[in-house]
Amino acid sequence: MLDAALPGVAGVPLRRFGRATVARGSGLLIAVPMACALLTHFAVAVITAFACAGHGAAGLFPAAMHAAGNIPGIRISDRVAVVSWLARAGFLAAPPLVGLLGDRVSLRAGVSVVVVADLMVLVLAKSLTRGVPDGAE
């Protein structure tokens, strides 16, 4: 429930720190606990890591939508549609990929894909501009 409310209150950190910093923080909130989860056998630690990852992911989607709103030369509806469809593709492709790797290699290898993907988020976050579009919250 908290993650569902996060996009509504994400305007404060977005205005204060900028999209790139919020995206990096969200990426760290996913990558670090998931990497720690790979190193432990305690169920409570793994469940906590998954909860942190979900909370971090809740901050990435609004930042991506805001960034799509600033791409020049393309209608805003097309920009938002592309980001939305890419998010859906990732939502549909990631679980089978993790499961396939978990089945073929090990579950740790499958979950490590999440950590690697988040490290890419940390690198690509610099492409987000610091400002927030007028009227965005």
C-alpha positions as CSV (number, residue, x, y, z in Angstrom):
1,M,0.0,0.0,0.0
2,L,2.9,2.4,0.8
3,D,4.4,1.8,-2.7
4,A,1.1,2.7,-4.3
5,A,1.1,6.0,-2.5
6,L,4.7,6.8,-3.3
7,P,4.2,8.3,-6.7
8,G,1.8,10.8,-5.1
9,V,4.4,12.0,-2.7
10,A,7.4,11.6,-5.0
11,G,7.1,15.2,-6.1
12,V,8.9,16.5,-2.9
13,P,12.1,14.5,-3.5
14,L,11.9,15.1,-7.3
15,R,11.8,18.9,-6.7
16,R,14.4,18.9,-4.1
17,F,17.0,16.4,-5.6
18,G,16.0,16.0,-9.2
19,R,15.0,12.9,-11.3
20,A,18.6,11.6,-11.7
21,T,19.2,11.5,-7.9
22,V,15.8,10.0,-7.2
23,A,16.4,7.3,-9.9
24,R,19.9,6.6,-8.4
25,G,18.4,6.3,-4.9
26,S,15.6,4.0,-6.2
27,G,18.2,1.9,-8.0
28,L,20.3,1.6,-4.9
29,L,17.2,0.7,-2.9
30,I,16.7,-2.2,-5.3
31,A,20.3,-3.3,-6.0
32,V,21.8,-3.3,-2.5
33,P,19.2,-5.3,-0.7
34,M,18.9,-7.7,-3.6
35,A,22.6,-8.3,-3.6
36,C,22.5,-8.9,0.1
37,A,19.6,-11.3,-0.4
38,L,21.9,-13.3,-2.7
39,L,24.4,-13.7,0.1
40,T,22.0,-15.0,2.9
41,H,19.9,-18.0,3.6
42,F,17.5,-16.3,6.0
43,A,14.0,-16.0,4.7
44,V,13.2,-12.8,6.7
45,A,16.2,-11.1,5.1
46,V,15.2,-12.1,1.6
47,I,11.6,-11.0,2.1
48,T,12.8,-7.7,3.5
49,A,15.1,-7.3,0.4
50,F,12.1,-8.0,-1.9
51,A,10.1,-5.3,0.0
52,C,12.9,-2.8,-0.4
53,A,13.2,-3.6,-4.1
54,G,9.5,-3.0,-4.6
55,H,9.7,0.3,-2.8
56,G,12.7,1.3,-5.0
57,A,10.9,0.3,-8.1
58,A,7.9,2.5,-7.1
59,G,10.1,5.6,-7.5
60,L,11.6,4.6,-10.9
61,F,8.4,4.5,-12.9
62,P,7.3,8.1,-12.2
63,A,10.8,9.3,-13.0
64,A,10.7,7.5,-16.3
65,M,7.3,9.1,-17.1
66,H,8.6,12.6,-16.3
67,A,11.7,12.0,-18.4
68,A,9.5,10.9,-21.3
69,G,7.5,14.1,-21.0
70,N,10.7,16.1,-21.8
71,I,11.7,14.4,-25.1
72,P,11.3,17.0,-27.9
73,G,9.9,16.4,-31.3
74,I,7.4,13.6,-30.4
75,R,3.9,14.0,-29.2
76,I,3.6,13.5,-25.4
77,S,1.0,10.8,-25.8
78,D,3.4,8.8,-27.9
79,R,6.2,9.3,-25.5
80,V,4.1,8.1,-22.5
81,A,2.8,5.2,-24.5
82,V,6.3,4.0,-25.4
83,V,7.5,4.2,-21.8
84,S,4.3,2.4,-20.6
85,W,4.7,-0.4,-23.2
86,L,8.4,-0.8,-22.3
87,A,7.5,-1.1,-18.6
88,R,4.9,-3.7,-19.5
89,A,7.4,-5.7,-21.6
90,G,9.8,-5.7,-18.7
91,F,7.1,-6.7,-16.3
92,L,6.2,-9.6,-18.5
93,A,9.7,-10.7,-19.5
94,A,11.6,-10.4,-16.2
95,P,9.8,-13.2,-14.2
96,P,10.2,-15.9,-16.9
97,L,13.8,-14.9,-17.4
98,V,14.5,-15.2,-13.7
99,G,12.7,-18.5,-13.6
100,L,14.5,-19.8,-16.7
101,L,17.9,-19.0,-15.2
102,G,16.7,-20.4,-11.8
103,D,15.7,-23.6,-13.5
104,R,18.8,-24.0,-15.7
105,V,21.5,-22.6,-13.5
106,S,20.4,-21.6,-10.0
107,L,17.9,-19.2,-8.4
108,R,20.8,-17.0,-7.3
109,A,21.9,-16.6,-10.9
110,G,18.3,-15.7,-11.8
111,V,17.9,-13.1,-9.1
112,S,21.4,-11.7,-10.0
113,V,19.8,-10.5,-13.2
114,V,17.8,-8.0,-11.1
115,V,21.0,-6.7,-9.5
116,V,22.7,-6.3,-12.9
117,A,19.7,-4.5,-14.4
118,D,19.7,-2.1,-11.4
119,L,23.3,-1.4,-11.9
120,M,22.4,-0.3,-15.4
121,V,19.7,1.9,-13.9
122,L,22.5,3.6,-11.8
123,V,24.6,4.2,-14.8
124,L,21.7,5.4,-17.0
125,A,20.2,7.7,-14.4
126,K,22.7,10.4,-15.3
127,S,20.7,10.8,-18.6
128,L,17.7,12.1,-16.7
129,T,17.7,15.9,-16.4
130,R,17.9,17.5,-13.0
131,G,14.7,19.6,-13.2
132,V,11.1,18.6,-13.0
133,P,8.7,19.8,-15.7
134,D,6.4,22.6,-14.8
135,G,3.3,21.4,-13.0
136,A,4.8,17.9,-12.2
137,E,4.4,16.7,-8.7
